[in-house]
Each structure stands twice: as structure tokens, then as C-alpha cells.
Amino acid sequence: MRSFLEEAENRGIERGFERGRSEGFNAGRSEGFNAGRSEERKVIMNRLIAGGMAPQEAARYTGVI
């Protein structure tokens, strides 16, 4: 028979795992979003340059500096 303290400890451990998974998921999601936005800006900048815009202007408009 488990004691009250063992059960409380096990619940605490499980809650810690759940919180860690949640925080890790959110951090990964944020990093992925930021990386995607950065790549999108680079693609847009390259398209502007290919369309005849000066590289410095394209970088300024897209925020890629």
C-alpha cells in the first residue's frame, strides 16, 4: 500500500513532466515561427532584388539587415 507522501510525490513528478513538455512545446513553436518569418523576409527580399530593386532598398523594406 502506497503512503500518502509517495502518491503526492508521484503526482508532483507527473505535473512537472507535463509542465516541462508544455513549456518545451511553446518554446519550440516560438523558435519555429521566428525562423519561418526570417526565411520569408529573405525570400521576399530576393524577389524584390530580382525584380530590379537595389539590394539596400530591398533589405530596408523587408527588415533584413
C-alpha positions as a Markdown table, in Angstrom:
| # | Residue | x | y | z |
|---|---|---|---|---|
| 1 | Met | 0.0 | 0.0 | 0.0 |
| 2 | Arg | 1.4 | 3.4 | -1.0 |
| 3 | Ser | 1.7 | 6.0 | 1.5 |
| 4 | Phe | 0.2 | 9.5 | 1.1 |
| 5 | Leu | 3.6 | 11.0 | 0.6 |
| 6 | Glu | 4.6 | 8.6 | -2.1 |
| 7 | Glu | 1.4 | 9.4 | -4.0 |
| 8 | Ala | 1.9 | 13.1 | -3.6 |
| 9 | Glu | 5.4 | 12.8 | -4.8 |
| 10 | Asn | 4.3 | 10.8 | -7.9 |
| 11 | Arg | 1.6 | 13.4 | -8.7 |
| 12 | Gly | 4.2 | 16.2 | -8.3 |
| 13 | Ile | 6.6 | 14.4 | -10.7 |
| 14 | Glu | 3.9 | 13.9 | -13.3 |
| 15 | Arg | 2.9 | 17.6 | -13.1 |
| 16 | Gly | 6.5 | 18.5 | -13.5 |
| 17 | Phe | 6.8 | 16.4 | -16.6 |
| 18 | Glu | 3.5 | 17.9 | -18.0 |
| 19 | Arg | 4.7 | 21.4 | -17.4 |
| 20 | Gly | 8.1 | 20.7 | -19.0 |
| 21 | Arg | 6.5 | 19.3 | -22.1 |
| 22 | Ser | 4.2 | 22.3 | -22.4 |
| 23 | Glu | 7.0 | 24.8 | -21.9 |
| 24 | Gly | 9.2 | 22.9 | -24.4 |
| 25 | Phe | 6.4 | 22.8 | -27.0 |
| 26 | Asn | 5.8 | 26.5 | -26.6 |
| 27 | Ala | 9.5 | 27.4 | -26.9 |
| 28 | Gly | 9.9 | 25.2 | -30.0 |
| 29 | Arg | 6.8 | 26.7 | -31.6 |
| 30 | Ser | 8.1 | 30.2 | -31.0 |
| 31 | Glu | 11.5 | 29.4 | -32.4 |
| 32 | Gly | 10.0 | 27.8 | -35.5 |
| 33 | Phe | 7.7 | 30.8 | -36.1 |
| 34 | Asn | 10.6 | 33.2 | -35.8 |
| 35 | Ala | 12.8 | 31.1 | -38.2 |
| 36 | Gly | 9.9 | 30.9 | -40.7 |
| 37 | Arg | 9.4 | 34.7 | -40.6 |
| 38 | Ser | 13.1 | 35.3 | -41.1 |
| 39 | Glu | 13.2 | 32.9 | -44.1 |
| 40 | Glu | 10.1 | 34.6 | -45.6 |
| 41 | Arg | 11.7 | 38.0 | -45.4 |
| 42 | Lys | 14.8 | 36.7 | -47.2 |
| 43 | Val | 12.7 | 35.2 | -50.0 |
| 44 | Ile | 10.7 | 38.5 | -50.4 |
| 45 | Met | 14.0 | 40.5 | -50.4 |
| 46 | Asn | 15.4 | 38.2 | -53.1 |
| 47 | Arg | 12.3 | 38.6 | -55.2 |
| 48 | Leu | 12.5 | 42.4 | -54.9 |
| 49 | Ile | 16.1 | 42.3 | -56.0 |
| 50 | Ala | 15.3 | 40.0 | -58.9 |
| 51 | Gly | 12.6 | 42.5 | -59.9 |
| 52 | Gly | 15.1 | 45.3 | -60.1 |
| 53 | Met | 15.1 | 46.9 | -56.7 |
| 54 | Ala | 18.5 | 47.9 | -55.2 |
| 55 | Pro | 19.7 | 45.4 | -52.6 |
| 56 | Gln | 20.0 | 48.0 | -49.9 |
| 57 | Glu | 16.4 | 49.2 | -50.5 |
| 58 | Ala | 15.1 | 45.6 | -50.5 |
| 59 | Ala | 16.9 | 44.9 | -47.3 |
| 60 | Arg | 15.4 | 48.1 | -45.7 |
| 61 | Tyr | 11.9 | 47.3 | -46.8 |
| 62 | Thr | 11.9 | 43.8 | -45.6 |
| 63 | Gly | 13.9 | 44.4 | -42.4 |
| 64 | Val | 16.7 | 42.0 | -43.4 |
| 65 | Ile | 19.9 | 43.8 | -42.5 |
